[in-house]
Structure formats: C-alpha cells, structure tokens
Amino acid sequence: MIDFGDFYQIIAKNKLSHWLEVLPAQLAHWQKHNIDNRFNQWLNSIKHLPTITPYYIDLLHSVTAKTEHPLSAGEKQRIEQLLKTMMPWRKGPFHLYDIEIDTEWRSDWKWERLINHIDCLEGKTVLDVGCNSGYHLWRMVGAGAKLAVGIDPMALYLCQFEAIRKLLGNDKRAHLLPLGIEQLPKLNAFDTVFSMGVLYHRRSPLDHLYQLKDQLVNGGQLILETLVIEGELHQALMPGERYAQMRNVYFIPSVPTMINWLQKCGFSEVKLVDISQTSLDEQRKTPWMTSDSLADFLDPNDSSKTIEGYPAPTRAVFVARK
C-alpha cells in the first residue's frame, strides 16, 4: 500500500489543511478498490528498488540524479529491470544513475515552451491536474515550488511516481494523489494550477475550467495546455469515435474559442503564449513505451492529418489569472 501520511502532516500545517476533512477517506476508498495483481507487482518493484542517497540532483534543467561513485553494471541492470515492470513510461525523460528512462513524450520540451511565461514558482504551492508519472512535478520543484501536488487516478502513474521519488532520495516536496479533479473540494489554496493535455478529454470543458478556478487563490495563475484547431471564434472540433486513435476526445477548440471559454468562466489576463504542432520527435515509440505512438496515429500519406482525416495534433499553451 502507498502511505500518504507524510502528505497529511504537511498540509495539516498550511492552507490546504481543510482538505483533510475528505482526503483520507477518498484515498482509503481508492486503495481499497485498486488492489489487483498488477498493482501489487508494481508495489513490489518499488519495495525492491534500492534506497539511494543521491550525491547530485538536478531538477532545474532536467530530472537527473547521480551517485558519488557509479553503480555497478549489475546494480543498474537490476534497477532498470524493476522500472521496466512499470511500462509503459509515457512522460519524462528521467536520468537516474546513468539509467535513461526514454519516455514516449519529451515532456522537457513542453516545459521549456512554458517556463518563461509562468509566474515565479519560488516558495509557491502548485497543483498539476492529470500529472501522469509526475515528471512536471519535479520540474516545478526544481523551479522553486515549496509544495507540488499532482493528481491522476491511474494506479500505474502513482507507482511510477513513487519509484522515481524513492530513487531521488524520497524528496517530500512533490506528491501524487490518485484522484480526479472532480473529486477535489473547492480548495482555493494553490498559487498556480497546471492543466496540460486534459481539457479535450473532458465531456464538459467549461466545467473543467470552473473546477480549475476553484483550486486557485485569488490572483493565482492557471497554465492550460490543450489541443487546438485553426478557426474563428465559436469554432471547435467535436471528433467522431476517435481522434488520433484516442477514444475520449470531446472538444478541440480554436484559439479564439479557448480564450472565450476562459473569459466566460471568469478568468482575466488570458493570453496565448505558445502554439506548436506535435512532432514525431516529441512523441514516439521507445524501448520504454513500445506500443503505437504518434507516427501510427497520422495519415501515412499526409502527416498534416490524423488517420481519421482530422487536423494533426497542434497544442497551445494559455495563461490566465483568477
């Protein structure tokens, strides 16, 4: 089982303390209903990872850890074998003791696109919604966040995060909770909230924006990354059964429509700060994620279109303030 006691102790002393009225029961319920053979296997892998005290850690420019004396070939092989029981690894990369976890996504590229457009995170309490393995949580800590909280209900991502945390020396500045945004009360407590790659998976995008707003302090900043299409105000794509082979894609707005949605939900200072088409170098198969990836989701004769004939994935980053 995953022990969340350290997190409870941390928030008991800060502006998130009222979360404790519901959080322990929610996490107990999650753990009760997510015990299966795979989860137990992942927990066993975490248990057998060595406890390492890093000699060098870099979370500002990457997620990197090194020891004073290199690990033996056998030690590295054992760690890699344990981490590979938790495949697929989608968000990263991680550089741990000369082991390269080459994830499907170059999430460091996304971080570089947005870091110069967000408020200084020094001493801040931040929330990452749909955080996957928690890669960006570590980059937020590297940028100075006092406490980085990620939420994602997938058991695999929780275990990947806990494995990385153990290899980083059990750093307590970042925590991942297996919850969805809809399970959070109106905390109004985070200085910065990130929602990256989530909006188009929500059946009601405006409800999602209100849920994000309810987590921010007054004056707090939202960083939102989502798929977008070319188009005018009020235009959005509602795909059929699949978009780029994903089943759960509901609304992909134009940039003016996304700005309008944010303003309609009461956000101010709304800005588009980056827009880029996802490349085959940013999302691809690797030895750590061997199933289909972006190249398999695009029209083989026209990479500007998905295999279903929709515009190929283009992602935009917006910032806004509560």
Secondary structure, 3 states (H helix, E strand, C coil): CCCCHHHHHHHCCCCCHHHHHCHHHHHHHHHHCCCCHHHHHHHHHHHHCCCCCCCEEECCCCCEEECCCCCCHHHHHHHHHHHHCCCCCCEECEEECCEEECCCEEHHHHHHHHHHHCCCCCCCEEEEECCCCCHHHHHHHHCCCCEEEEECCCHHHHHHHHHHHHHCCCCCCEEEECCCHHHCCCCCCEEEEEEECCHHHCCCHHHHHHHHHCCEEEEEEEEEEEECECCCCCCEECCCCCECCECCCCCEEEHHHHHHHHHHCCCEEEEEEEEEECCCCCECCECCECCCCHHHHEECCEEEEECCCCECCEEEEEEEEC
